[in-house]
Amino acid sequence: MKTGWSFLNNTTTEAVLDERLSISRSFARCFQTSDGTKILNYLRKITKERVLASSASETEMRYLEGQRALVSHIEALTEQGRGSLLS
């Protein structure tokens, strides 16, 4: 029986890359529609384009930064997927 993190040792680099490529292609397909584009633009507007007041707490800033990081990750996967769909 495997314990702790040892189960990760069975995952090959190639399998991880194949999974990431599959996921990024799914993101690209999802956000290539007009609805997907509208959603991604909305997510950008409420996160990356949002400016907090100088009175914002550290907690509020950290929360927004986490949201921005997630939207950036979605954008990156979408762009990777778009590139792989063209190849």
N, C-alpha and C positions, 0 to 999 in steps of 0.2 A: 504494500500500500504506500502510495506517495503522500508525503506530508509537506506542509508549508508551500513554498513556491516551486518545488521540484517539477510540478506538472508543466511548467513553462519550458523546460529543457527539451521536451518532445516536439515543440513547435519549430519547424524549420524556417529559415529566413525567407525562403521562396514561398512558403505557405502564407506567411505574414504579408509579404508583398502582394501576393495574389488576392488576399482578402482586402487589403487596402485599396487595390485597383478596382475591385468589384464594388466596394463601398463608394469610392469616388465617382465611379460611373453612375451609380444609383443617384448620388447627389446631383450630378450634372443633368441627368434625365429629369429629375424632380424639378429643378430650377430653370429648365429651358422653356417651360411653358409660360404663357403670359401670366397665369396665376402665380407660378413659382417666382417669376421676376418681381411681381407685385409684393409678394411676401418677403423676399430678400431685401427689397428696397425699404419696406416697412421696418424690418429688423435693424437695418443700418440706421434708419432715422431715429429709432428709440434707444439705440445703444451708442454707436460710433459717432453720431452727430449730436448727441445729447451733451449739454454743458451743465454741470452742477454749479450751484451757487457757492460763493466762498464760505458760506456758513455750513456747508455739507459736512456731515460727520465722517470720520475715518471708515466707519462701517458702510455708509452709503457709497463712498468712493470705491471701496473694495468690492462691493456688490456690483456696481456698474462696471468695474474693470473685468470682473468675471463674465458678465454678460457680453462685453466687447470681445473678450477672448473667445467665447463660444461662437459669436457671429464671424469673427476672423477665421476660425477653424472651419466653419461651414463654407465660407467663401473659398478658402484654400482647397478644400476637398472638391468643391464644385469646379474650380479652375483645373485642377489635376484631372478630374473626370472628363472635362470638355476636351482637354488635350489628348487623352487616351482614346476618346471616341473618334477623334480625327485621324489617328494613326492606323 
